[in-house]
């Protein structure tokens, strides 16, 4: 038996425990029926409930202090929190499912089947809400990613323009190819845009001017092919003499394309 005073194992034939406590009656008997365990259902309900409360409080706060309409603010807030709340909700669903299965298969040891079912329903509903918010925000995120790539590519092209200007200042002429920039710095590697396409460099010449094309004051042209990797399409980023001007039809380009600066 277990001594109720110190909690150590006590000889059933002994009247005294090692701690000095005296036995005054027979040891208590074990209960015939154990108390059903509810930990899976309760844990799932707590996780799902806390997630719902946190999302609700943050959403109400953002609606109160933000300048967006509440449906859009709800979408933005839910999608922003989804990366944190979805793992918690998936854990709650797993716990609720486990609790429900144990309550069905071993009802004598596990209870709370209704609680586990409600926890599973709440977790699933919140999961679907978060997934719907992510799906609603996905086009905006993709567009923002495209804009960021364009901005990084423009920054790269301005840096290349600075190197071209330095080359002209040092050698008195524009480089014929981008690989010639290695004369300034041999460590210069392949010049690729953010879509991993090589920049297209075209030095302007009297031959181009003789075509009668509208290329005033041009000395060189630098083109990023954009996400599609094709020249002359709407997503091209075109720089002429250090200025971003827009797309150029491919028939107007004398392309030294595909040329990369080796490492």
C-alpha positions in Angstrom: 0.0 0.0 0.0 1.0 3.7 -0.4 1.6 5.6 2.8 -0.8 8.6 2.8 1.7 10.6 4.8 4.9 10.4 2.8 3.8 8.7 -0.4 6.2 5.8 -0.2 5.5 2.1 -0.6 4.5 0.6 2.8 4.4 -3.1 3.8 0.8 -4.2 4.2 1.8 -6.3 7.2 3.5 -3.5 9.0 1.7 -1.2 11.4 4.2 1.7 11.0 5.7 3.4 7.9 9.4 4.3 7.7 8.3 8.0 8.1 6.8 7.2 11.5 3.1 7.3 10.4 0.9 4.7 11.9 -1.7 2.7 10.1 -5.1 3.1 11.7 -7.2 1.1 9.2 -7.2 -1.1 6.2 -5.8 0.3 2.9 -8.2 2.0 0.6 -9.5 -0.1 -2.2 -9.1 0.8 -5.9 -12.2 2.1 -7.6 -14.1 -0.5 -9.6 -14.6 1.9 -12.6 -11.9 4.3 -13.5 -12.7 7.9 -14.3 -12.9 8.4 -18.1 -10.0 10.5 -19.4 -10.9 13.7 -21.3 -7.5 15.2 -22.0 -7.6 14.9 -25.8 -10.9 16.6 -26.2 -10.2 19.2 -23.6 -6.8 20.0 -25.2 -8.2 20.3 -28.7 -11.1 22.6 -27.5 -8.6 24.8 -25.6 -6.3 25.2 -28.6 -9.2 25.8 -31.1 -10.9 28.2 -28.7 -7.8 30.2 -27.9 -7.0 30.4 -31.7 -10.5 31.7 -32.4 -10.3 34.3 -29.6 -6.9 35.6 -30.6 -7.9 35.9 -34.3 -11.2 37.6 -33.3 -9.5 40.1 -30.9 -6.7 41.0 -33.5 -9.3 41.4 -36.3 -11.5 43.7 -34.2 -8.5 45.8 -33.2 -7.4 46.1 -36.8 -10.9 47.0 -38.0 -11.1 49.7 -35.3 -7.7 51.3 -36.0 -7.3 50.6 -39.7 -8.7 52.4 -42.7 -9.8 49.4 -44.6 -13.4 48.2 -45.0 -14.1 45.4 -42.5 -14.5 42.5 -45.0 -11.2 43.3 -46.6 -9.6 43.8 -43.1 -10.9 40.5 -42.0 -9.4 38.8 -45.1 -6.0 40.6 -44.7 -5.8 39.8 -40.9 -6.9 36.2 -41.2 -4.4 35.6 -44.1 -1.6 37.2 -42.2 -2.2 35.1 -39.1 -2.9 31.9 -41.0 0.8 30.9 -41.2 0.8 30.8 -37.4 -2.7 29.6 -36.6 -2.9 26.8 -39.2 -0.3 24.6 -37.5 -2.1 25.1 -34.1 -5.5 24.2 -35.7 -4.1 21.1 -37.4 -2.7 20.0 -34.0 -6.2 20.7 -32.4 -7.8 18.6 -35.2 -5.4 15.7 -34.6 -6.1 15.8 -30.8 -9.8 16.0 -31.3 -9.8 13.1 -33.8 -7.7 11.1 -31.4 -10.0 11.8 -28.5 -13.1 11.0 -30.5 -11.7 7.7 -31.7 -10.6 6.6 -28.2 -14.0 7.6 -26.8 -15.7 5.4 -29.4 -13.4 2.5 -29.2 -12.7 2.5 -25.4 -15.6 4.3 -23.7 -14.8 2.7 -20.4 -11.4 4.5 -20.3 -12.0 7.6 -22.4 -15.0 9.9 -22.4 -15.9 13.3 -23.9 -16.9 12.0 -27.3 -19.3 15.0 -27.8 -16.6 17.4 -26.7 -14.1 15.9 -29.0 -16.6 16.1 -31.9 -17.3 19.7 -31.2 -13.6 20.5 -31.0 -13.0 18.8 -34.3 -15.8 20.7 -35.9 -14.5 24.1 -34.6 -10.9 23.3 -35.6 -12.0 22.3 -39.1 -14.2 25.4 -39.6 -11.3 27.7 -38.5 -8.9 25.8 -40.8 -11.2 26.3 -43.8 -11.6 30.0 -42.9 -7.8 30.4 -42.8 -7.3 28.5 -46.0 -10.0 30.6 -47.8 -8.3 33.8 -46.6 -4.9 32.5 -47.9 -6.5 31.7 -51.3 -8.1 35.2 -51.4 -4.8 36.9 -50.7 -2.7 34.7 -53.0 -3.1 36.9 -56.2 -2.1 40.0 -54.3 1.0 38.2 -52.9 2.0 37.0 -56.3 1.6 40.5 -57.8 3.7 42.0 -54.9 6.3 39.4 -55.6 6.4 40.3 -59.3 6.7 44.0 -58.4 9.5 43.3 -56.0 11.4 41.3 -58.7 10.9 44.1 -61.1 12.3 46.6 -58.6 15.3 44.4 -57.9 16.0 44.0 -61.6 15.8 47.7 -62.1 18.3 48.3 -59.3 20.6 45.7 -60.9 20.3 47.5 -64.3 21.2 50.8 -62.7 24.3 49.2 -61.2 25.2 47.8 -64.6 24.7 51.3 -66.1 27.2 52.6 -63.5 29.7 50.0 -64.5 29.2 50.9 -68.2 29.7 54.6 -67.4 32.9 53.7 -65.5 34.1 51.6 -68.4 33.5 54.5 -70.9 35.3 56.9 -68.6 38.3 54.6 -68.3 38.5 53.3 -71.9 36.9 56.2 -73.8 34.2 54.0 -75.4 31.2 51.9 -74.4 31.9 48.2 -74.1 31.0 46.0 -77.1 29.8 43.2 -74.8 28.9 42.9 -71.2 31.8 40.5 -70.7 34.1 43.5 -71.4 33.1 44.8 -67.9 35.5 42.2 -66.5 38.2 44.7 -67.5 37.0 46.8 -64.5 36.6 43.9 -62.1 37.6 40.3 -62.9 35.3 39.0 -60.1 32.1 40.1 -61.9 30.0 37.0 -62.4 27.0 36.3 -64.7 24.7 39.3 -64.9 21.3 37.8 -64.5 18.0 39.4 -63.7 15.8 38.2 -60.8 14.2 35.6 -63.2 17.7 34.2 -63.8 17.8 35.4 -67.4 20.9 37.1 -68.7 20.6 40.8 -69.5 20.7 41.7 -73.1 23.2 44.4 -74.0 23.1 46.2 -77.3 25.6 49.1 -78.1 24.0 51.5 -80.5 25.9 52.1 -83.8 25.6 54.2 -87.0 24.0 51.1 -88.6 21.1 51.2 -86.2 20.7 55.0 -86.7 20.7 54.5 -90.5 17.5 52.4 -90.3 15.5 55.5 -89.4 14.4 54.0 -86.1 13.2 56.3 -83.3 16.3 55.9 -81.2 17.3 59.5 -80.4 20.4 60.0 -78.1 20.9 56.3 -77.7 24.3 55.0 -77.0 23.4 51.5 -75.6 20.4 49.5 -74.6 20.1 47.1 -71.8 17.1 44.7 -71.6 15.7 42.3 -69.0 13.5 39.8 -70.7 11.1 39.7 -67.8 9.4 36.6 -66.3 8.6 35.0 -69.7 12.2 35.1 -70.9 11.2 36.4 -74.3 12.4 39.7 -76.0 9.9 42.3 -77.2 7.0 41.3 -74.9 5.2 43.6 -72.5 7.0 42.3 -69.4 10.5 43.4 -70.7 12.4 46.0 -68.7 14.3 48.3 -71.2 17.0 50.8 -70.2 18.4 53.2 -72.8 21.4 55.4 -71.8 20.7 54.8 -68.1 16.9 55.5 -68.3 14.1 52.9 -68.0 11.9 53.5 -71.1 9.8 50.3 -71.6 9.5 47.4 -73.9 11.2 47.3 -77.3 10.0 45.1 -80.3 12.5 42.3 -81.0 13.0 43.3 -84.6 14.5 46.6 -83.4 17.1 44.9 -81.3 20.6 43.9 -82.5 20.9 41.2 -79.9 24.1 40.0 -78.3 21.8 37.9 -76.2 22.6 35.0 -74.0 26.1 36.3 -73.3 27.0 35.9 -69.7 30.0 37.1 -67.7 31.8 33.9 -66.5 32.8 33.6 -62.9 
